Amino acid sequence: MNVRPLRVLSFALAAASLLMLPADGSAELVQAHIEGIINSSPITALNGQRWALTLVFDREAPEAAFTADNPNLAEYFNSGSVKVLRLLDFAIGASSAFTIHLVDPVPGNEFDVHIDIDNFGSKSFFTHVDDAALLPAWNGLQLDDFLFGLEDVIPGGYADGTDHLPGADPTITIGEFTGFNLLRLNVGAAGQLVGTPSSFALSAVPEPSFGGMCAIGGLTLLLQRRRHVSRRRQ
């Protein structure tokens, strides 16, 4: 086996990773990483297991027109030109048997994938994925109605006193939320899976630079050309 192409590929990927540093550190993508414990589940083996959820949302997603004039509610959807929910990764335990992975989900209905920021006497951050077509089946049971919610009984917005999507703010932690805080997921007709979050952290997700993406494309083409030349010489 000729390992030279593999070495070229390794070099290409390493070089591309160096070139993919963000061109602008003020990217509007924010990652929320949450962990917790499964309190109850129709799948008995999951009870007491740890779960981890990673959300990436786009702060440039526009607020829905019907909430723009309402200071108590802001909703952001995945049916417009700029999706609010860019990634959702959910896993239970160390096994890969219980996972959800969504990238730039496009819902069948406007309300099936959205994030809302409410302020009806408290502040809250809720993420909804209600489109079963986007969610997998576990043990033959179709998942639907994914909900993650954090709520604080103290009125007001987040650390800056507003109700817009939070930024990459390390001062916003799970300790800020003392109300209705849970992860909920319907597991077919078997019942609901419910988990309690124990940690919450927000961080920036810089988008890769255009130059880095071009570098990957160019290095891939170079590798393919070298392979074609190598085959002709054999």
Secondary structure as the mmCIF struct_conf table of DSSP 4:
data_model
#
loop_
_struct_conf.conf_type_id
_struct_conf.id
_struct_conf.beg_label_comp_id
_struct_conf.beg_label_asym_id
_struct_conf.beg_label_seq_id
_struct_conf.end_label_comp_id
_struct_conf.end_label_asym_id
_struct_conf.end_label_seq_id
HELX_RH_AL_P HELX_RH_AL_P1 ARG A 4 LEU A 19
TURN_TY1_P TURN_TY1_P1 MET A 20 MET A 20
BEND BEND1 LEU A 21 LEU A 21
BEND BEND2 ALA A 23 ALA A 23
TURN_TY1_P TURN_TY1_P2 GLY A 25 SER A 26
STRN STRN1 LEU A 29 SER A 40
BEND BEND3 PRO A 42 ILE A 43
HELX_RH_3T_P HELX_RH_3T_P1 THR A 44 LEU A 46
TURN_TY1_P TURN_TY1_P3 ASN A 47 GLY A 48
STRN STRN2 ARG A 50 ASP A 58
TURN_TY1_P TURN_TY1_P4 ARG A 59 GLU A 60
BEND BEND4 ALA A 61 ALA A 61
HELX_LH_PP_P HELX_LH_PP_P1 PRO A 62 ALA A 64
HELX_RH_3T_P HELX_RH_3T_P2 ALA A 65 THR A 67
TURN_TY1_P TURN_TY1_P5 ALA A 68 ASP A 69
TURN_TY1_P TURN_TY1_P6 PRO A 71 ASN A 72
STRN STRN3 LEU A 73 PHE A 77
BEND BEND5 ASN A 78 VAL A 82
BEND BEND6 VAL A 84 VAL A 84
STRN STRN4 LEU A 85 ILE A 92
BEND BEND7 GLY A 93 ALA A 94
TURN_TY1_P TURN_TY1_P7 SER A 96 ALA A 97
BEND BEND8 PHE A 98 PHE A 98
STRN STRN5 THR A 99 VAL A 103
BEND BEND9 ASP A 104 ASP A 104
BEND BEND10 GLY A 108 ASN A 109
HELX_RH_3T_P HELX_RH_3T_P3 GLU A 110 ASP A 112
STRN STRN6 VAL A 113 ASP A 118
BEND BEND11 PHE A 120 SER A 122
STRN STRN7 LYS A 123 VAL A 129
HELX_RH_3T_P HELX_RH_3T_P4 ALA A 132 LEU A 134
BEND BEND12 LEU A 135 LEU A 135
STRN STRN8 ALA A 137 TRP A 138
TURN_TY1_P TURN_TY1_P8 ASN A 139 GLY A 140
STRN STRN9 LEU A 141 ASP A 152
BEND BEND13 VAL A 153 ILE A 154
BEND BEND14 GLY A 156 GLY A 156
BEND BEND15 TYR A 158 TYR A 158
TURN_TY1_P TURN_TY1_P9 ALA A 159 ASP A 160
BEND BEND16 GLY A 161 GLY A 161
BEND BEND17 HIS A 164 HIS A 164
BEND BEND18 ALA A 168 ALA A 168
TURN_TY1_P TURN_TY1_P10 PRO A 170 THR A 171
HELX_RH_3T_P HELX_RH_3T_P5 ILE A 174 GLU A 176
BEND BEND19 GLY A 179 PHE A 180
STRN STRN10 LEU A 182 VAL A 187
TURN_TY1_P TURN_TY1_P11 GLY A 188 ALA A 190
STRN STRN11 GLY A 191 ALA A 204
HELX_LH_PP_P HELX_LH_PP_P2 PRO A 206 SER A 209
HELX_RH_AL_P HELX_RH_AL_P2 PHE A 210 ARG A 233
#
